[in-house]
Amino acid sequence: LTATPTSKTSGQPDLTAEEVQNYNYWFAKLDSENMVLGIRDECSYLVPSNVSYKNNTMVMLDNTRSAQIHTLKIGSTEYALTAGGWRLVTLSSPAIPVNMQIFCRGIELGQIRLE
């Protein structure tokens, strides 16, 4: 028997390629729970912009409506997003509750409260 390696999908921490379904699957699953953060107007605003989540919550960072590369900074962590791309991330903090500001291009777009 030969072991089949599992590869990580770029930008998808802790998920194998087989576990990452397509965009429509994750959008439908997470949007119904208000867990899709969509970048609008070339990173001038985010929908939703002010939300509360439980610690260790997975969200989608959705840049599919933009033809530009963007970097979102949530708290102290930066997430690179390809043009027209999306990314699943788990938001966590060792100290809760915590408010984490969201920035793009130096503009504050909102905040996430982890509880």
C-alpha positions in Angstrom: 0.0 0.0 0.0 1.1 3.5 -0.8 0.0 6.3 1.4 -1.9 9.1 -0.4 -0.7 12.5 0.7 -3.2 15.1 1.7 -2.5 18.5 0.6 -3.6 21.7 2.2 -5.5 24.1 0.1 -3.8 27.5 0.0 -5.5 29.9 2.4 -7.5 27.2 4.1 -5.9 26.4 7.4 -6.6 23.0 9.0 -8.7 21.8 6.0 -7.7 19.3 3.4 -8.5 19.8 -0.3 -11.2 17.1 0.0 -12.9 19.0 2.9 -13.0 22.3 1.2 -16.1 22.3 -1.0 -16.8 25.0 -3.6 -17.6 28.6 -2.9 -21.3 28.1 -3.2 -21.4 25.4 -0.6 -19.5 27.5 2.0 -21.3 30.7 1.1 -24.7 29.0 1.6 -23.6 27.3 4.8 -22.0 30.4 6.5 -24.2 33.2 5.1 -27.3 31.8 6.7 -25.5 32.2 10.0 -24.2 35.8 9.2 -20.6 34.4 9.0 -19.6 35.7 5.5 -17.7 39.0 5.7 -18.1 40.4 2.1 -15.7 43.2 0.9 -17.5 45.9 -1.1 -16.5 48.9 -3.2 -12.8 48.2 -3.4 -12.4 47.6 0.3 -14.2 50.8 1.4 -16.8 48.9 3.4 -17.6 45.4 4.7 -20.9 43.5 5.1 -21.6 42.8 7.9 -19.4 45.4 9.5 -20.1 44.9 13.3 -20.8 41.4 14.5 -20.4 39.2 17.5 -19.2 35.5 17.4 -18.3 32.8 19.8 -14.6 32.2 20.2 -13.1 29.8 17.6 -15.7 30.6 15.0 -15.0 29.9 11.3 -16.0 32.7 8.9 -15.6 33.3 5.2 -13.7 36.4 4.0 -15.3 37.0 0.6 -13.5 39.1 -2.0 -15.3 37.6 -4.9 -16.9 40.9 -6.0 -13.5 42.6 -6.4 -11.0 42.4 -9.2 -8.2 43.6 -6.8 -6.0 41.9 -4.2 -6.9 42.9 -0.7 -5.5 42.3 2.8 -7.9 42.4 5.7 -6.5 43.0 9.2 -8.7 41.6 11.9 -7.3 42.3 15.3 -3.6 41.8 14.9 -3.8 39.2 12.1 -3.6 40.0 8.4 -5.4 37.8 5.8 -4.4 38.1 2.2 -7.2 37.7 -0.3 -6.7 37.1 -4.0 -8.6 39.1 -6.6 -12.0 37.5 -6.9 -11.1 35.0 -4.1 -12.3 33.9 -0.7 -10.9 32.4 2.4 -12.1 30.4 5.4 -10.5 31.6 8.7 -11.1 30.7 12.3 -11.3 33.7 14.6 -10.0 33.1 18.1 -8.5 34.8 21.1 -7.0 33.5 24.3 -8.7 36.3 26.2 -12.4 36.9 25.8 -14.5 38.9 25.4 -12.4 40.9 23.0 -13.2 43.5 20.3 -11.1 43.1 17.2 -11.1 46.0 14.7 -11.2 45.2 11.0 -9.0 47.3 8.6 -8.4 47.3 4.9 -6.0 49.8 3.3 -5.7 51.6 6.6 -9.5 52.2 6.8 -11.4 50.8 9.7 -14.4 48.9 8.3 -15.9 47.7 11.6 -15.2 45.3 14.4 -15.8 41.7 15.6 -16.6 40.9 19.2 -15.5 37.5 20.3 -17.2 36.1 23.3 
